Amino acid sequence: MKNSNTAAAFLILATGFAPLGAMDLDFAGSSYKAAPVAVSAPAPVKTRSAAPKVKEWTVMVFINGKNNLEMAGLYNVNKMEKVGSDANVNIVVELGRMNGQAAGDTDLDGNWTGSRRLFIKKDKDEEKITSPVVHVSSTVDMGDYKRVVNFVNWAKTSYPAKKYMLVLWDHGSGWMDPRQQPKTSEKGISFDDETNNYIRTKQIGDILKESGKVDVLAYDACLMQMGEVAFEVKDNAEVIVGSEETVPGMGYPYDLFLGALIKKPAFNAEELGALTVEAFKMFYDAVKKGAQLSAIRSSKLNDLGVKTAEFAALAKEVNDVEALKIARAGVIRYDMIGEASDPNMAISFYGDLHQYAGLLANALKGTDDKALALKAKAAELQEYIDKEVMIDNQASGANRLGRALSESHGISVYLPPAEVRIAQEKLENIFEGKYTDFEFDKTAKWHDYVTFLYGVK
């Protein structure tokens, strides 16, 4: 991991951080059952009459609060206003709200609905958003990826910069996109309760293909730092920031990392990625909540896929059943299903790739050439993740089972559950698309390996 010590030291000097009190906000799920509503098309990009100044950074935050996270959205915008834009950094937000959601509805800050685009300015009022509203839509589908495209195009035109950070803020559940039903469960990212729509995994890649590259793509959402998700955006984002685990309801500490960026706007993409991770750890250490975040290099992902494919091929060839069982049972898993349905996280099918490879290698009994080759390949994969893929990876505390989140090494993948209560075919039948359509699988051939693991009894 590079840049982490520098980023952490600078963060302390730049912010003089003092922890804030925790708010009882949760990024766990809620029901999706609102009836569809008519939605206006994204507004055309508006430009100013005079050419705006090109700044060092424009930070664009797309906040879909049209669900049970409405209050969390207001909270995070108020934290951004503790810093505000300046002569070198633009901070712009699209915030969507609605009324009538089953949980989390609030009438704070005027109880307006639809969406507002804000140019974030500094203020001292943490209870009220005072930044100027620069665009209003009375109806909006925040679950339509084209809305994000429109927002990014508008921001780049109206607030140009040398470097761009895009934050996608909402519920998130990694790569799994379910078939759309009248009542949609929370998978993918950016769930709009009013329109019953959400942004699919491959559509995240479409956002950047259609709006252009960004230097940093960050997910202030649960479970998004996965190989399957990262491969969809790797060609259009230099750095990807996200969590393998669920993200606490307070989300990113925007006042911390944006405050440090204001102090040093010359940060490059990797430095801002590391800064975001270090600020996240500092905040959650202080408020004593379990959390994990990593920043990864997109340029290294293709070789990660190749090395993963080589590891998987050897593991299938060696076929040490007991070692495969040990690794599958022992790998840290992430809370994608929830305590009510999965109290021991035994049916979660997201696990840490680095740790899984190490557990399998350590459990091998054989000493023949193939077993030794698999051990070497697992070590090579782990080293590549640590030294090449990771810019920074940090964790605070433990998950809800008491397991240290420091066991996470920064990127997760699809792994069959420790307890198979549902057959692979039945599980994958709820997916909207085929796993083999993901760019990750085209390189890593991971679905073949997952199918092989389902057959290990």
Secondary structure, DSSP 4 states (H G I P E B T S, - for coil): --SHHHHHHHHHHHH---PPPP-----S-----PPP---PPPPPP---SSPPP-EEEEEEEEEE-SSTTHHHHHHHHHHHTTT---SSEEEEEEEEE-S--SS----GGG---EEEEEE----S-TTS--SPEEEEESS--TT-HHHHHHHHHHHHHHS-EEEEEEEEES-B-TT--BPP-SS--S-SEEEETTTTEEE-HHHHHHHHHHH--EEEEEEESTT--BHHHHHHHTTSEEEEEE-SSPPPTT-S-HHHHHHHHHH-TT--HHHHHHHHHHHHHHHHHHHT--EEEEEEEGGGHHHHHHHHHHHHHHHHHH--HHHHHHHHHHS-B--SS-TTT-TTS-S--EEEHHHHHHHHHHH----SHHHHHHHHHHHHHHHHIIIIIEEEEEEESB-TTS-BGGG--S-EEE---SS--S-HHHHHTTBSS-GGGSHHHHHH-HHHHHHHHHT--
